[in-house]
Each structure stands twice: as structure tokens, then as C-alpha cells.
Amino acid sequence: MEDCLAKKMEITVSEAEKRTGRNAVNMQETYTAYLIETRAVESQSEGQCAPVDSLWRRYSEFELLRNYLSVTYPHIVVPPLPEKRADFVWHKLSADNMDPDFVERRRIGLENFLLRVASHPVLCQDKIFYSFLTQESGWKEMVNETGFQLKADSRLKALNATFRVKNPDKRFTELKHYSDELQSVISHLLRVRARVADRLYGVYKVHGNYGRVFSEWSAIEKEMGDGLQSAGHHMDVYAASIDDILEEEEHYADQLKEYLFYAEALRAVCRKHELMQYDLEMAAQDLTSKKQQCEELATGTVRTFSLKGMTSKLFGQETPEQREAKIKVLEEQIQEGEEQLKSKNLEGRDFVKSAWADIERFKEQKNHDLKEALISYAVMQISMCKKGIQVWTNAKECFSKM
């Protein structure tokens, strides 16, 4: 971790800006660009003020970066991006992806994504990631030149491997189930929070009615008027405070959403392992088949029924020369198959070792982050309740003075 980029460079997404331009098909579109600022840490420690480098990136460029990282490092649980459009929001909050509050929360999420990558012991050393932070023009071309799209596995191929792999690794199967359950639990939690926020918003706003009634009442009371007016003021302040409270709460929800999306990153690692296991099993099956064919040709016996065997019986046997030539070709293919199988076994073992090390790192990070987020959420709720108690305490004092 001492060599990670986050230790050497300050990275911030400091600003978001609404822009209008033309897309790939020459249609006008409105989008949001984000200002990434970087500063070297070393010169600061030496007492010098390092210059700030800055460049603008669109959300689609962040997506391209993450796709590249996911394909290039399939054994790593790649940090997720914040949501493109708001989900699991209470009804008074805008779901518009151009809404200033949503854009601000997404800015924070994009900064968090960059810091996650910059803190990762492997991802932080990637040259394309470094160029994303420091090279504004020509970056997309640089990514595309890596040819990472050609290495991407198709969804159909991944689905095929899921159903046809014969000997799945129990650890990855359990991890896949865990990621499904984690996603389900956090989804339910976010839905409950959104419903609670809706009800809380209603309760707070109804307190504004106290303020209106006390104010009207104070107009017809001479001795009690000042006390009622003051109590009404406290109720108005209380009713207005809910907007800021729920906006702050949304930031805690975003921390939970990050792990909602991390669940898919976990599944991606599991899918890659299934694909590798499936390829290994297919290679082993092909090798066994070729060995059997070679043995049958050498001994002149056919163990299993085949159309080829029936054809030989009907139209005559092959000449010894033809059989020898076929055996020679098969022996070469068997040798190649054995080398390929050995290579795939080695590749599979390396993948499992690297993937499991990163999964353990992720688990430690997850436990720490979710614990901190839930504690902070509880502290915020306690603080909110204390403010409610204070409002009613103030109202009680106003009533006592009447």
C-alpha cells in the first residue's frame, strides 16, 4: 500500500458542469462534465506548493475506464461507479440525472471511485488509469488501442458456462450466492429507508400546521399571545429542517448503494472463474476424446458407436498408411492438448490465488465501510431526535411563560 497512487497524489473531482454538445450520431445532447484535479504529494511534504493539474471527464469516460479495468483485471473486485440515474429515492427527491443535488452526490461518488482505484495495490499501477487522471486528449484512443474489447467475454458465453460447468469451485459458488443475498438485503434496506423518509417528511411538515395554528391563536390572546407566537416559530423551524436532514441522509444511502453495486463486481469475478473452469473441462474432454481415437486406430477396435466406425465397416477399412498418418496427426494434437491443459490448469490456479487474495481484501474493506456507514446513520438519527426534543423543550418554556 505504500506504493499506491493515493499515497503519491491527491485526487479530487472538484466540480460538475452542465454542457451541451453533439454525440456520435451528430445529435445535440446535454451532459454533465466533471473536473478532476490532481496534485503531487511529495513536493507538499518538502514544503513546496505543488501545482494542480486539472482536466474534464464525462460520466461515459468513467464507464469506459471501469470497463477496461474489469476486462484487464478479471480477478479483481473492481470498484463500482455511482448510479447513472437515481434509484431508491424518497418521493420528494428528484430522480432527474440533471438535478443539481443528484449531480453533486454523483460527483462525490465519482471521486470515491477514483480514490478506491488509486488505493488498490494492483489497479493503482495501471498506466491507462494514470493517463485518465493526467491526459485529457487522446485518452480514449489509448484505451481502444489496448484492444480490451476483444478480450471481453460475452454474456451468452458466461451463461453457457454457468449451466454447463461440471465441477464448480465450492468457494466461488458460495461467493456468488453471498453476492446475490448482499444485493437483496441492501435493496430491501434502501427501500425501507425511502419509505421511512417519506413518512418522516410528512410528520415534520405537518408540524408546520402547529406553527400556523399557534400564530392564529396568538392574535386573539392578549396575555398568552407572545408565548403562542414564540412556540409557533419553533414549530416552523422544526418543519423546515427536514429538507436538510433528508439530504444529508441521502449521502449515507449512497454509501450503501456502493456495496449494492459491489455485489455485481463480485459476481463478475465468479463468472470469470466459471468460464475458465468450463474451458478447462472442455479442453480435458477434447484431450480424452483424441486419446481414445488414437487408441482405437492403433488397436483397430472401436469402443463406442460412431458414424465414422459404421462408414468404415460399410465401405472398407483404411489402409495401414492412412491409419498411421491419422495416428501421427492425433499424437501431435494430443501433445498440443496436454500442453494446453497444463497451461489452463496453471492459469486457473493463478487466477484463484489472485482472486481470493483480492476478495479477502474486499471483505475487510466492506466490513469496515458498512460498519462506519451504519454507525454514522445511527448517530445522525439520534442527533435528529435530540433536535426534536429541543424544539418541544423550547415550546414548553414558551407555554410556561404565558
N, C-alpha and C positions, 0 to 999 in steps of 0.2 A: 504493500500500500504506500510505502514511502516514495516509490517512483511514479505513482499515478498522477495523471494530468491535473487533477483537482488540487494537488499539493503545490503545483508549479504555476498555476494560472487561475486567476479569479474569472469566473464566468457568470454573466448576468444577462437575462432578457429584460432590458430596462424599459422598453416602450412598445406600444402597439399602435399601428396607424392604419386607418381605413383608406384604401386606394381603389382606383378604377383603371382597368386596362383591358386588353384583348387576350382571349385564350388561344389555344392551339388551332381552333377552327374559325378564328377571327371574329368571334362573338364578344361583345362588350360584357364585362363582368365586374362585380365589386368584390374585393377580397381584403383580408387583413394581413399586413406585413409586420414582422416583429424584429426589433432592433437587438442584435446580440452584441454585447460589449465584453471584451477580454482585456486582461491586464496581467503582465508577468509579476509573479510574487517575489522573485529573487531580488530584483532591484529595489523593491519596497523594504525588504529586510536590511538592505545596505544603506537605508536612509534616503534613497532617491525616490522621486515620484515617477513611477513608470507611466509611459504614455498609454492611453486607452485606444485600442483598435476596435472598430465597430463595422458591422455590415447588417443588411436587412435580409430576412428569410421569410418565405411564405410557409403556411402550415403544410402544404403539399411537399415542400422540400424536406421538412422534418419527417414526413411519411416516407419519402424516398430514402433518407438516411437510415431510418429504422428497418425498412425492408432489406436494405443492403446488409445491415448488421445481422439481421435474423437469418439470412441465407448464408452469409460468410461464416457465421459462428453458430451453427445449429445446435451445439452442445451447451450453449449459454442461455440462461433465462434473461432475455433482452428486456430492459425496462420499457414499459408501455408509454404511449403518448396520452395526453389528456384527451377527453372526448371531443369529437369534432362538433357535435351538437348536444345541447343539454339534455340529460335524461335524469329520471328520479328527482324531479324538482317539485316543490310545493306550488300550488296553482297560481299564486300571486307573482311568482318569479318568471321572468321572460325566458322562453326556450329558444329565442331567436339567436342565431350564432353571431349576429352583428350587434347584439345588445352590449352596451359598454361594460356592465357588471360581469357578464359572461366572458367577454374578451379579456377582461382583467384577470379573471380566475384562470382562464386558459393560458395567459401569459405566464402566470406563476407556475402552472403545470408544465409548460414547455421548458422553463428554467430548471425545474426539478428534474425533468428528463435528461437535460444536458449534464446536470451535476451527477446524476446517477451513472451515466455513461462515463463521465470523466473520473469517477471514483472507482470504476470497475477495474480490477487488476489486468484484465485482458483487453477489453473494449477501449480503454483509455489510450492504448498504444497504437490504435488503428490510424493509418495515415489519412484515410478518407474522412474520418471523424475530425481530425485536426484541420484538414482543409475546409471542412464545413464551417468551422469556427473562424477561420482566418482568410479564406479566399472566396471573395464574392462572385467574381466572374469565372466562368469555365468549370465551376464545380460539378454541375450536372453532367457535363461531358466526361469529366474524370470518373464519375461513378459509373456511367454507362460503359466506359471503356474497360472496366473490370470484368464485364460480361456476367455479372452476378445473376441476371435474369435467367440465363441459360442453366444455371445450377439449381434454380428454384424447383421444388417438387410440386407436381400438380395435385390438386385436391382429390382427383379421381384415383390417382396412384396411391395416395395416402390412405384413402378409404378402402381401397382394394387390399392393402397391406394389413389394415386393422382387422378385416374379417378373415383373411386367409393365412395369416402367420400361425404356425402350429405350436411353437414353443415360446410364447411371450415371456419376457423377464417379469417376474412377480413384482419386483420393486417399482418398475415403471408402470405396471398395470395399477398398482395401489396408488401411485402418484397421480395417475390420470383420474382415478375415482376421487381422490382428495381434491384435485383442482376443480372438478365438477361441483363437489359439495361446497367448497370455499366460495365459488361463484354464486351458488344458490343461496347460501347463508347471507353473504354480503348484499345480494339483491333484495332479499327479504328485509334486511336491516335498513337499507336505504328507503324502501317503500314505507316501512313503519315510521321512519324519521320524517318523511314527506307528509304523511297523514297527521302526525303529531304537530308538525309545523303549521299545517293548515288550521288545525283546531286552536293551537296557541295564538295564531294570528287573530282568529275570531274573538277569542277571550280577551286579548289585550285591547283590540279595537272597540269592543263593547264597553270597556272601561271609560272610553271617551264619552259615553252616554251619561256616566256619573257626573263628569265634568260639566256637561250641558245642563243637567237637571239641577245640580248644586248652584250653578251660576244663575239660572232662572229663579230658583228658590230664594237666593240671597237678595234678589231685587224686591221681595215683598216682606223681608225680615229686617227690622232696624237693629236689634241687639245681636242677632245671630248672623247678620249679613256678611261681615268680614270673614268670620270663621268658615262659612259655607263657600265663599268665593275662593279662599285660600285652598280649601280641600279640593275644590273643583279643579284648580290649577294643577295640583299634584296628580290628579287623575288624568288630566290632559297630557302631561309629561310622560306618565306611565304608558298611556295608549300609544304615543308616538314612538316610544323607544323600541318597539317590537321590530321595526324595519331594520334597524342596525343590528339587533340581536340575531335575527334570522339570516342576515347577510354574512355575519361572522360565522354562524353555524354552517353555512354552505361550504366554507373552507375546510371544516372538519369532514364534511361529506365527501369533498374532493379527495381527501387523504384515503378514505375508504374505497372510493371509486378506483384509485390507482391499483389497489390489490384486487379489485373486481376484474380489471384488465390484465393484471399479472397472471391470473388464472389461465388465460388463453396462452400466455407466453410459456407457462409450464406445460400445457398440452402440446404446444409446438415441439418442445424437446422430446416429449413422449412419442409423438407421431414420427419424428425423425428416427428414433430408435426402432420403432416398429418397421419402418421402411428398410433400415439396414438389416434387421433380423430377417425380414422377408426375402431380401436379395441374397442373404447368406443361405437361407433354406433352399431357394431356387437354384443357387449355384451347386449346393451339395446334392440336390436331387438330379440335376443335369449330369454331374460327375458320376453318380451311381448308375445312371442310365447308360452312359457311354462305356463304363467298365463292364456292364452286363452285355452290351452289344459286342464288345471286343472279345469277351469270354465265349459268347455264343459262336462268333465267327471262327475262333481258334479251335473250339471243340466240335463244331458242327452240330450242336444241339440248341434248340430253341426252348427257353423256359416258359415264356409267356406267349400267348396268342398275339399275332400281329399280321396286318395285311401284307407286309413285306415277306413274312415267312410263308404265307399262303401262296403268294405270287411265285416264290422260288420253287415250291412243290409243283405248281401247275405248269410252269414254263421252263423248268430245269434249274439245276444248281449252278452257282457261279463257278468259274474256272479258278484253280488254285492261285493263279497270278492276280486275278481280280480280288480274291479274298485277302491275299497278302497286302495288296495296295490299300484296301479298306482298313485292315488291321493297323497298318502303319499310320494312316491318317488319324484313326481313332486314338492310337497311342500318343500321338503328338497333341491331340485335343485333350486327352486325359492329363498329360503333363501340364499343359496350359491351365486346365481346370483346377488341378491340385495347387498350383501356384496362386491362381486367382482366389481359391477358397482360403488358402493360408493368409493371403493379403487381406481378405474381407474379415477373417477372424481377428487378425491383428488390429485392423481399423475399428472393428466393433468393440474390442476390449479397450482401446484408447478412448473411444467415444464415451463408453460407460464410465471410465475412470474420470475423465474431464467433466462430463455432465454431472456426475454425482457430487464432485467437489464443488461445482457451481451451485447445485441445488442446496447443498448444506449451507453455503454462504448466503443464499437467498432466504433460507428458513430463519437463519439468525437475524438477518435484516428485517424480515417480516414480523417476527415476534417482537422485536424492539419497536418498530414503527407503529404497529397496531396497538401495542400497549400504551405508547405515548399519546396516540390519537384518541383512544378511548378515555384515558385519564384526563386529557385536556378538555374533551367534550363534557365529562362529568363535572369538572371544575367550572366550566362555563355555565352549566345548568344550575350549579349551586350559587354562583355569582348572580345569575338572573333571578333566582328565588329570593336571595338576600335583598336585591333591589326592590322586589315586590313587597317584601316585609317592611322595608324602609319607607316606601310610599304610604302604606297603610299606617305605619307608626306616625308619620308626619300628619296624615289625615286625622288620626286620633288626637294629636296635640292641638290641631285646629279646632276640633269639636270640643275639646276640654276648655279652651279659652272662651268659648261662646257664653 
